[in-house]
Amino acid sequence: MSIAKPRELPRRLAAIDANISDAQHPDDIGTQSSALVLQISLVSIQAIDGLIDDLKDLRTKIENRRSRIQGDIIEFAELNRSAVQVTKIVSDSVAQVQTRPASNNPSSGGETADLEVVPVAGTQ
């Protein structure tokens, strides 16, 4: 049995209605009416089944997008954490340079003075 689209329903019902109108005998009308009710029921059930399948497909797409977005958020959070750490390191380094006396800062007047060597963690 083919699955009828909701747009096809009026055309199919018109064809069945034409068959009922052509019936001559009352028993034929009863049989045709029964067939009409059956067809309407089947078409409705098929339309509902089609909608259920469409909703299932949409649910799958939404779940896939949710998983991708969650992964993106985790990746962004890790990147953000790294950026904060790097910014803190740079900020601390700039603060150390700024707290040195002006006489030790070679950019303050063009004089070259003895520079204080500041050990960096992890180097000797």
N, C-alpha and C positions, 0 to 999 in steps of 0.2 A: 504494500500500500504506500502510495506516495504521501509525503508530508506536505500539507497545504499551507501556504503562506496566508497570513490574515488578509492580505489584499485580494487573494483568490476566492475568498469565501463568498462574496456577493455573486460572482460568476457561477460558482458551483451550485449555489442555492437557486439561482435563476434557472439553471438547467434542470434541476430536480423539480422545481415548481412547474416548468413547462410540461414535464412528464405527467405530473399530477393533473394538470388542466386537460391533457389529452385523454385521460382515463374516462371510460364510458360507464363502467359498472361500479357500484358502491364498494364492492370488495376490493376493486383495483385502487380506489381512492384511499382506502384504509391501508392497503399494502404500501402504496406510494407515500402516504403520510408517515408511516412507520419508518420507511427508508429515509425520508427527509430528517426525521428526528435523529436517526442513527448517524447520518452524515454530519448533521450539525454537531452532535456530540463528539464524533471522531475528529472533526476539524478543530473543535475547541480544545480537545485533549492534545492534539498534535501541536497546536499553537502554544499551549502552556508548556509542553515538553521542550519545544524550541526555545522558549524564554528561559526555562530552567537551565538548559545547556548554555545559553548565552551568559547567564548570570554566573555559572560555574567557570566559564572562560574568563570573565571579568575578575572573578575572585582570584584565579590563578595569576593573572597579570598584576593585580594589586599586591598579592603576596610576593611576587618576584620583585616588584618595584620597592616594596618595603624592605626586603632583604638588601637590595642594592643601596638604598638610602641609608640603612643602618651601617653598612660597611663604609659608605662615604663619610658618615658622621664620626665613626671611630677613627678613620684615617685623618680627618680634619682635626680631631681632638689631639691625636698624637703629634701632628704637625704643629698645632698651636702650642702644645707643651714644649716642643723643641725650640720654637721661636721665642718663647718666654725665657727659656734657659739661656739661649744665645744672647738675648737682649740683656739679661741680668749680668752675664759675663762681660759684655761690652760696657755696660753702664758702670760696673765695678772698676773696670780698667780705666775708663775715662775719669772716674772719681779719684783714683789713685794718682793719675797724671796731674789733675787739677789741684791736688793738695800739696804738691811739691812746691818749694819756695821758688819765686820768680827768678832768682839768680841761677838756679839749676836748670831752668827751662831754656833751651837753646833758641827757641823762637821768640824770646822776649827781649829783643833789642839787638840781636845779631851777635852777641858775645858768645864765645864758646867757653863754657865752664865745665868743671869736672862733673860728670853726670853720675848720679847714684845708680848702681846696678841693682835692680830689684829682681830677686829670683822668681822664676815662674814655677808653679807647682808641677812636679813631675820631671823637671830638668835639673841638672847639676853642673 
